[in-house]
Amino acid sequence: MKAAIVYATTTENTERLAGAALEGARAAGYEASIATADSADASETLSADLILLGSPAMGAEQLEDSMESFFSEIEGSLSGKKVGLFGSYDWGDGQWLSDWEERVKNAGADFAGSVKSQLSPDEEALEAVKKLAGK
């Protein structure tokens, strides 16, 4: 089984979550790869049994630009794929993640869940993303 973890980060908070996802996926027996959104290969990502995507909230609770570009590239091919989301935010209530969840579900994906962390992820958030990666 393969897991693909693709993330964007601006303050390393989402990068820490991505690292925990990688650890969780490998512990669950997945052959896991990790890449930033600006360097990820769409076809490789879409070939995985589990796709985990991470992004910080930007501006008015939007995806980081490189993740928005990458996600838009794969969004139309997510039907039937198991997809989980994670990310960090500073202000607001994390609405960007709820909006992203809707996009994933509307694309027909098998939504595995999401984890959000306000600012730097605490142990609870890191453990939650490990668990998400073990699905």
N, C-alpha and C positions, 0 to 999 in steps of 0.2 A: 504494500500500500504506500502511496506517495502523498505527501502534504507539501503544499506550496505556501510560503508565507511571504507576502509582499507588503511593504509599509513605506510610509513617508514620515519624516520627522523634522522638526525645526529646533527643538530644545532637548532632544534625546529622551524625552519621556516616552514617546511612542516606540522609540528604538528599544528601550528597556522592556516594554511589553512584548515586542517582537522576539527579543531574546528569550523571554520566558515561554512564549508560544513554541519556539524552536525546541527548547528543552522538554516541554510537555509532549510535543508531537513525537520526538525521538523516544521518550520514556514509554509512550503508548505503542511503539513498534513501527511507526511510520518512517519511511525514507524521506527525510525532510530537507527542503531547500529554502533558502531565505534570500531575498533581494529587495533593493529599494525600488520604489515605483518608477523612478526614472531610468532604471537599468533592467527591469524585469522583462522576461520574454512572455508574451501573451499566450502563445501556443503551448509552451511548457507549463505555464500556470494552469491553463484549462485542461491539461492532461492529468492533473493531480486528482486523487480521490477526495481530498479535503483542501479547500482554498481558504486561507485566513488572510484578511486584508486589514491593515491598520493605517489610521490617519489622525493627525491632530485636527482640532477645530480651528478654522481660520476665519478672519473677518467676521461676517454676520452669520457665524456657525455654518461654515461651508467646509468641504474637503480641501485639503492642501492641494495646490495646483497640479503637482506631478501625479498625485493619486487620482485626482479628478480625470486627468488625461488617460491614465492607465485603466481606471475603472470604466470610463466611457468606451474604451477599446474592447473590453471583454464583456460588458454588460449584456449585450445581445446574445451572448453564447453561454449564459449561466443556467439556462433551463435544465433542471435535473441534477445540477452540481451541488455538492454540500459546501456551503459557504458560511464562515463565521467572521465577525467584525470586532475590531478593538481600536481604542484610541484614547487620547488625552485632550483635555480642554482646560481653559483657565477661567473663563467668564461664562455667564449664562447657565443653562441647566443641562447642556449636552444634547440639545435639539438636533445638532448635525448628525449624531449617531442614529437617532430615531428616523430622520429623513433618509439616511443611507440604508437602514434596515428595510424601509418601504421600497426603495429602489431595487434592492436584492430580491425581495419577495415578489415584486411586480415583474421581475425578469424570469420568474419561475424557478428560482433556486430552492434547494432544500436548506432552509435557513437553520444553522446550527446554534445560533445565539450570538450575544455580544457582551463585551466588557468595556466599560469606560472608567477612566481615572481622572480625577481633577488634579491637575498639575502632576507632580512626580508620583508614580505609582507606588502605593504602599504594599505590604505583604499580601493583603487580602486581594488586591487587584492582580498582582503577579500570580498568585495561586489560582485565581479565577480564570486567567488566560491560559494557564497550563492545563486546567481542566477542560476548557473549551477546545484546546488543541488535541486533547486525548479522545475526542468524540469520533 
